[in-house]
Amino acid sequence: MIQRRRLLAAAFVLLAGCHTPPHVAPQPHVLFFDDFAGDSLDRTKWTVRITGRTVNEEQQAYVDDTATIRVVKGALAGGTNGALLIRGRSRPGHLTPEGNRFDFVSGRMDSRGKVEFTYGTAAARMRLPASAGLWPAFWVLGVGRWPDTGEIDVMENVGDATWVSAAVHGPGYSGNTPLVKRDTFPAGQDITGWHVYAVDWTADAMVFRVDDREIYRVTKAMVAPYGRWAFDNPKFLIVNLALGGGYPRSVNGTKAPYVGLPESTVQQIQRGGASVLVDWIRVTQEGMR
């Protein structure tokens, strides 16, 4: 009997030491990250665009100028270790390379040809301005003819501090797309605070999030009644600040002095107060240890 007890005790000790190790979930692979901590914009990651053909009745020309798009430090960076600043400016009579005149300039940059990806999570931590007609956006666009190669609007706003919108565009569902969602911030929050705007893009769905809170989900089945799924091809990142245009006008009703831009916002632009801050932009993909 004593011998049997000793054998049972030994077996118990042996089994206790042979537990199954906990499952370790694969960590997301960081495909791209920019926290704008350098002294200037990293041109190996980004191209600053200059206005060619204007769209959406926007009232600005895009220029490659530190007056409209640059990396900032200190108080200008909003308490971060560095941030991207995009600022709309009054520049009456600005002449584009095509010979078109604009009274405002602003900034737009993208990663086309430098950072492109298929599927993953694209996210940006941003702080937006709250003036009617200012139109900041963080989006993902397919390489090729629009809208055939697809567009994912991770975040758009036109100056209403209470909400942001997310949308997708593709063949048969572009422009005034039926696949759009406007989401209201929780009580005590608005667009002027820091928020993380993100999309989880997979082979059959896109899930939009604000501060890790799901606000909208678009699936292949939802797209099918309108047209072809255009989200299985490489896409690149875009961040910009448009001024006025058709979308802002549809919200604020302003037609003068500029389409989508009321006089109060024009004065804010003239004072240099129309700006977007971006703390960081990141793209991750699942399945990496």
Order of alpha helices (4+ residues) and beta strands (2+ residues): alpha-beta-beta-beta-beta-beta-beta-beta-beta-beta-beta-beta-beta-beta-beta-beta-beta-beta-alpha-beta-alpha-alpha-beta
